[in-house]
Amino acid sequence: MNKNELVSAVADAASISKGDAQSAVDAVFSVITGELKKG
């Protein structure tokens, strides 16, 4: 599954727009990346 497929799946599962799902996925990845950088 690539990022676009994940966005579509989140949008469908949560009954939200793909734009809103994109924002949510980006936020999750940002938090995960930040935490991984901290160690």
HTML snippet that shows the backbone in 3Dmol.js (N, CA, C, O; Angstrom):
<script src="https://3Dmol.org/build/3Dmol-min.js"></script>
<div id="view" style="width:600px;height:400px;position:relative"></div>
<script>
const pdb = `
ATOM      1  N   MET A   1       0.860  -1.182   0.000  1.00  0.00           N
ATOM      2  CA  MET A   1       0.000   0.000   0.000  1.00  0.00           C
ATOM      3  C   MET A   1       0.901   1.238   0.000  1.00  0.00           C
ATOM      4  O   MET A   1       1.798   1.367   0.833  1.00  0.00           O
ATOM      5  N   ASN A   2       0.650   2.128  -0.933  1.00  0.00           N
ATOM      6  CA  ASN A   2       1.402   3.376  -0.943  1.00  0.00           C
ATOM      7  C   ASN A   2       0.615   4.465  -0.204  1.00  0.00           C
ATOM      8  O   ASN A   2      -0.497   4.232   0.269  1.00  0.00           O
ATOM      9  N   LYS A   3       1.209   5.645  -0.117  1.00  0.00           N
ATOM     10  CA  LYS A   3       0.596   6.717   0.669  1.00  0.00           C
ATOM     11  C   LYS A   3      -0.763   7.132   0.105  1.00  0.00           C
ATOM     12  O   LYS A   3      -1.699   7.373   0.867  1.00  0.00           O
ATOM     13  N   ASN A   4      -0.879   7.216  -1.218  1.00  0.00           N
ATOM     14  CA  ASN A   4      -2.160   7.599  -1.819  1.00  0.00           C
ATOM     15  C   ASN A   4      -3.244   6.570  -1.531  1.00  0.00           C
ATOM     16  O   ASN A   4      -4.397   6.928  -1.293  1.00  0.00           O
ATOM     17  N   GLU A   5      -2.878   5.299  -1.550  1.00  0.00           N
ATOM     18  CA  GLU A   5      -3.839   4.238  -1.224  1.00  0.00           C
ATOM     19  C   GLU A   5      -4.255   4.332   0.240  1.00  0.00           C
ATOM     20  O   GLU A   5      -5.421   4.119   0.574  1.00  0.00           O
ATOM     21  N   LEU A   6      -3.302   4.651   1.111  1.00  0.00           N
ATOM     22  CA  LEU A   6      -3.612   4.816   2.532  1.00  0.00           C
ATOM     23  C   LEU A   6      -4.577   5.982   2.736  1.00  0.00           C
ATOM     24  O   LEU A   6      -5.534   5.871   3.502  1.00  0.00           O
ATOM     25  N   VAL A   7      -4.330   7.087   2.057  1.00  0.00           N
ATOM     26  CA  VAL A   7      -5.214   8.248   2.161  1.00  0.00           C
ATOM     27  C   VAL A   7      -6.625   7.875   1.724  1.00  0.00           C
ATOM     28  O   VAL A   7      -7.598   8.233   2.388  1.00  0.00           O
ATOM     29  N   SER A   8      -6.738   7.165   0.621  1.00  0.00           N
ATOM     30  CA  SER A   8      -8.060   6.743   0.137  1.00  0.00           C
ATOM     31  C   SER A   8      -8.746   5.821   1.133  1.00  0.00           C
ATOM     32  O   SER A   8      -9.946   5.948   1.375  1.00  0.00           O
ATOM     33  N   ALA A   9      -7.990   4.892   1.711  1.00  0.00           N
ATOM     34  CA  ALA A   9      -8.559   3.963   2.682  1.00  0.00           C
ATOM     35  C   ALA A   9      -9.035   4.696   3.935  1.00  0.00           C
ATOM     36  O   ALA A   9     -10.102   4.391   4.466  1.00  0.00           O
ATOM     37  N   VAL A  10      -8.251   5.656   4.403  1.00  0.00           N
ATOM     38  CA  VAL A  10      -8.639   6.443   5.578  1.00  0.00           C
ATOM     39  C   VAL A  10      -9.892   7.256   5.270  1.00  0.00           C
ATOM     40  O   VAL A  10     -10.810   7.322   6.087  1.00  0.00           O
ATOM     41  N   ALA A  11      -9.928   7.872   4.096  1.00  0.00           N
ATOM     42  CA  ALA A  11     -11.094   8.668   3.703  1.00  0.00           C
ATOM     43  C   ALA A  11     -12.349   7.808   3.673  1.00  0.00           C
ATOM     44  O   ALA A  11     -13.399   8.214   4.172  1.00  0.00           O
ATOM     45  N   ASP A  12     -12.242   6.627   3.090  1.00  0.00           N
ATOM     46  CA  ASP A  12     -13.394   5.726   3.021  1.00  0.00           C
ATOM     47  C   ASP A  12     -13.815   5.240   4.408  1.00  0.00           C
ATOM     48  O   ASP A  12     -15.002   5.234   4.734  1.00  0.00           O
ATOM     49  N   ALA A  13     -12.844   4.835   5.219  1.00  0.00           N
ATOM     50  CA  ALA A  13     -13.152   4.276   6.536  1.00  0.00           C
ATOM     51  C   ALA A  13     -13.769   5.313   7.470  1.00  0.00           C
ATOM     52  O   ALA A  13     -14.637   4.989   8.280  1.00  0.00           O
ATOM     53  N   ALA A  14     -13.320   6.551   7.353  1.00  0.00           N
ATOM     54  CA  ALA A  14     -13.798   7.596   8.258  1.00  0.00           C
ATOM     55  C   ALA A  14     -14.900   8.455   7.642  1.00  0.00           C
ATOM     56  O   ALA A  14     -15.403   9.380   8.279  1.00  0.00           O
ATOM     57  N   SER A  15     -15.269   8.147   6.413  1.00  0.00           N
ATOM     58  CA  SER A  15     -16.285   8.934   5.696  1.00  0.00           C
ATOM     59  C   SER A  15     -15.937  10.419   5.676  1.00  0.00           C
ATOM     60  O   SER A  15     -16.777  11.273   5.958  1.00  0.00           O
ATOM     61  N   ILE A  16     -14.679  10.709   5.336  1.00  0.00           N
ATOM     62  CA  ILE A  16     -14.214  12.089   5.225  1.00  0.00           C
ATOM     63  C   ILE A  16     -13.651  12.305   3.826  1.00  0.00           C
ATOM     64  O   ILE A  16     -13.456  11.354   3.070  1.00  0.00           O
ATOM     65  N   SER A  17     -13.397  13.550   3.494  1.00  0.00           N
ATOM     66  CA  SER A  17     -12.852  13.853   2.173  1.00  0.00           C
ATOM     67  C   SER A  17     -11.402  13.382   2.079  1.00  0.00           C
ATOM     68  O   SER A  17     -10.725  13.200   3.090  1.00  0.00           O
ATOM     69  N   LYS A  18     -10.948  13.191   0.859  1.00  0.00           N
ATOM     70  CA  LYS A  18      -9.553  12.790   0.669  1.00  0.00           C
ATOM     71  C   LYS A  18      -8.604  13.888   1.139  1.00  0.00           C
ATOM     72  O   LYS A  18      -7.503  13.600   1.610  1.00  0.00           O
ATOM     73  N   GLY A  19      -9.022  15.133   1.014  1.00  0.00           N
ATOM     74  CA  GLY A  19      -8.200  16.240   1.507  1.00  0.00           C
ATOM     75  C   GLY A  19      -8.016  16.182   3.009  1.00  0.00           C
ATOM     76  O   GLY A  19      -6.909  16.372   3.515  1.00  0.00           O
ATOM     77  N   ASP A  20      -9.108  15.916   3.727  1.00  0.00           N
ATOM     78  CA  ASP A  20      -9.021  15.784   5.182  1.00  0.00           C
ATOM     79  C   ASP A  20      -8.204  14.556   5.567  1.00  0.00           C
ATOM     80  O   ASP A  20      -7.420  14.598   6.516  1.00  0.00           O
ATOM     81  N   ALA A  21      -8.386  13.471   4.837  1.00  0.00           N
ATOM     82  CA  ALA A  21      -7.616  12.256   5.113  1.00  0.00           C
ATOM     83  C   ALA A  21      -6.137  12.495   4.854  1.00  0.00           C
ATOM     84  O   ALA A  21      -5.289  12.006   5.600  1.00  0.00           O
ATOM     85  N   GLN A  22      -5.818  13.247   3.797  1.00  0.00           N
ATOM     86  CA  GLN A  22      -4.419  13.573   3.491  1.00  0.00           C
ATOM     87  C   GLN A  22      -3.800  14.349   4.647  1.00  0.00           C
ATOM     88  O   GLN A  22      -2.667  14.078   5.044  1.00  0.00           O
ATOM     89  N   SER A  23      -4.536  15.306   5.183  1.00  0.00           N
ATOM     90  CA  SER A  23      -4.046  16.088   6.321  1.00  0.00           C
ATOM     91  C   SER A  23      -3.804  15.200   7.532  1.00  0.00           C
ATOM     92  O   SER A  23      -2.800  15.353   8.227  1.00  0.00           O
ATOM     93  N   ALA A  24      -4.712  14.279   7.784  1.00  0.00           N
ATOM     94  CA  ALA A  24      -4.571  13.374   8.926  1.00  0.00           C
ATOM     95  C   ALA A  24      -3.369  12.457   8.754  1.00  0.00           C
ATOM     96  O   ALA A  24      -2.588  12.276   9.688  1.00  0.00           O
ATOM     97  N   VAL A  25      -3.216  11.880   7.572  1.00  0.00           N
ATOM     98  CA  VAL A  25      -2.088  10.978   7.312  1.00  0.00           C
ATOM     99  C   VAL A  25      -0.774  11.749   7.422  1.00  0.00           C
ATOM    100  O   VAL A  25       0.182  11.257   8.021  1.00  0.00           O
ATOM    101  N   ASP A  26      -0.719  12.945   6.854  1.00  0.00           N
ATOM    102  CA  ASP A  26       0.494  13.763   6.952  1.00  0.00           C
ATOM    103  C   ASP A  26       0.836  14.069   8.404  1.00  0.00           C
ATOM    104  O   ASP A  26       2.005  14.033   8.789  1.00  0.00           O
ATOM    105  N   ALA A  27      -0.175  14.369   9.211  1.00  0.00           N
ATOM    106  CA  ALA A  27       0.055  14.672  10.620  1.00  0.00           C
ATOM    107  C   ALA A  27       0.599  13.457  11.362  1.00  0.00           C
ATOM    108  O   ALA A  27       1.521  13.580  12.169  1.00  0.00           O
ATOM    109  N   VAL A  28       0.038  12.299  11.094  1.00  0.00           N
ATOM    110  CA  VAL A  28       0.507  11.072  11.752  1.00  0.00           C
ATOM    111  C   VAL A  28       1.954  10.785  11.373  1.00  0.00           C
ATOM    112  O   VAL A  28       2.781  10.487  12.235  1.00  0.00           O
ATOM    113  N   PHE A  29       2.258  10.877  10.078  1.00  0.00           N
ATOM    114  CA  PHE A  29       3.634  10.627   9.638  1.00  0.00           C
ATOM    115  C   PHE A  29       4.598  11.647  10.234  1.00  0.00           C
ATOM    116  O   PHE A  29       5.731  11.303  10.569  1.00  0.00           O
ATOM    117  N   SER A  30       4.162  12.887  10.369  1.00  0.00           N
ATOM    118  CA  SER A  30       5.004  13.925  10.954  1.00  0.00           C
ATOM    119  C   SER A  30       5.326  13.617  12.413  1.00  0.00           C
ATOM    120  O   SER A  30       6.470  13.756  12.844  1.00  0.00           O
ATOM    121  N   VAL A  31       4.321  13.202  13.165  1.00  0.00           N
ATOM    122  CA  VAL A  31       4.531  12.856  14.573  1.00  0.00           C
ATOM    123  C   VAL A  31       5.455  11.649  14.694  1.00  0.00           C
ATOM    124  O   VAL A  31       6.377  11.657  15.510  1.00  0.00           O
ATOM    125  N   ILE A  32       5.220  10.618  13.897  1.00  0.00           N
ATOM    126  CA  ILE A  32       6.054   9.413  13.951  1.00  0.00           C
ATOM    127  C   ILE A  32       7.497   9.751  13.602  1.00  0.00           C
ATOM    128  O   ILE A  32       8.423   9.316  14.287  1.00  0.00           O
ATOM    129  N   THR A  33       7.692  10.527  12.535  1.00  0.00           N
ATOM    130  CA  THR A  33       9.043  10.903  12.115  1.00  0.00           C
ATOM    131  C   THR A  33       9.750  11.698  13.207  1.00  0.00           C
ATOM    132  O   THR A  33      10.923  11.461  13.496  1.00  0.00           O
ATOM    133  N   GLY A  34       9.041  12.630  13.804  1.00  0.00           N
ATOM    134  CA  GLY A  34       9.623  13.427  14.878  1.00  0.00           C
ATOM    135  C   GLY A  34      10.029  12.584  16.073  1.00  0.00           C
ATOM    136  O   GLY A  34      11.094  12.796  16.652  1.00  0.00           O
ATOM    137  N   GLU A  35       9.196  11.639  16.442  1.00  0.00           N
ATOM    138  CA  GLU A  35       9.508  10.772  17.581  1.00  0.00           C
ATOM    139  C   GLU A  35      10.680   9.842  17.272  1.00  0.00           C
ATOM    140  O   GLU A  35      11.507   9.578  18.144  1.00  0.00           O
ATOM    141  N   LEU A  36      10.756   9.347  16.044  1.00  0.00           N
ATOM    142  CA  LEU A  36      11.873   8.481  15.666  1.00  0.00           C
ATOM    143  C   LEU A  36      13.191   9.250  15.677  1.00  0.00           C
ATOM    144  O   LEU A  36      14.227   8.693  16.039  1.00  0.00           O
ATOM    145  N   LYS A  37      13.164  10.519  15.286  1.00  0.00           N
ATOM    146  CA  LYS A  37      14.376  11.343  15.300  1.00  0.00           C
ATOM    147  C   LYS A  37      14.878  11.571  16.718  1.00  0.00           C
ATOM    148  O   LYS A  37      16.081  11.701  16.944  1.00  0.00           O
ATOM    149  N   LYS A  38      13.946  11.619  17.680  1.00  0.00           N
ATOM    150  CA  LYS A  38      14.322  11.806  19.079  1.00  0.00           C
ATOM    151  C   LYS A  38      15.036  10.583  19.637  1.00  0.00           C
ATOM    152  O   LYS A  38      15.836  10.684  20.568  1.00  0.00           O
ATOM    153  N   GLY A  39      14.734   9.422  19.053  1.00  0.00           N
ATOM    154  CA  GLY A  39      15.375   8.199  19.503  1.00  0.00           C
ATOM    155  C   GLY A  39      14.576   7.413  20.403  1.00  0.00           C
ATOM    156  O   GLY A  39      15.014   6.354  20.853  1.00  0.00           O
TER     157      GLY A  39
END
`;
const viewer = $3Dmol.createViewer("view");
viewer.addModel(pdb, "pdb");
viewer.setStyle({}, {cartoon: {color: "spectrum"}});
viewer.zoomTo();
viewer.render();
</script>
